[in-house]
């Protein structure tokens, strides 16, 4: 019989191998195929600061490389956010944007697209992510404020869940209103952004999302045992020495920061945070210490493959990545629901 730790290590090893393979495919293929020799040559010239580069080498360094890396960290952030939220709410159909993060970011972006024609934004490329992030934080703050009980001043899990659904609906209607009042070009921009896109990837966005994601995942891994205790109930977890109130605050904060920053730069990408925890539970069970680590790897793999598909299917054009993740994620999720096994 395989020991649990060995089984988890085996899964991690396989995911690491798939992680490397998916990254290589993501680096090589797209609207323009880049050979391994060109990749190696461009990296050497990058290290030596050489300006003598071919067109493919410039495409790789300026577009393909940062996009592939950005895809990895965004996928990891969304997947870990799903793991954390499902563990915190003890609900297998919870996804990272439940507390209003994604819909708030979408509303902020929609406002930007509608108002950009009337106002001159001197900050340039940074205005959209800043406004989207502000919208995400506003929506999340509303969820926390409105879910508090008048008697105790505390937020229960059920209150957060229901308030999150209401706030998501509110901000989604705001996005719909902005789309209705926008001009044709603005409406297309809103639609494209709300479906998710990595076409604007650059080294700055990768650095910001990468630092945020890695830091948040490192903190989250320290709370894996606490989330395991919470799965048996809040009272039992408190009896085992877990500060449940502090745990809720930390986990929700980690999720909001990761998802808000990622969504602010790449738009709304669904189903990664929903199906990754399910797939990992099927493989190894519900130990959150390993779900967090392996979730980051599997999320990065799935989003990389989805991004690869979005670049290849209609090349030289590009599909919004949210269409691809939904097209793949919906059938997988339905199959999991049909099995009626939630692994909690």
Order of alpha helices (4+ residues) and beta strands (2+ residues): alpha-alpha-alpha-alpha-alpha-alpha-alpha-alpha-alpha-alpha-alpha-alpha-alpha-alpha-alpha
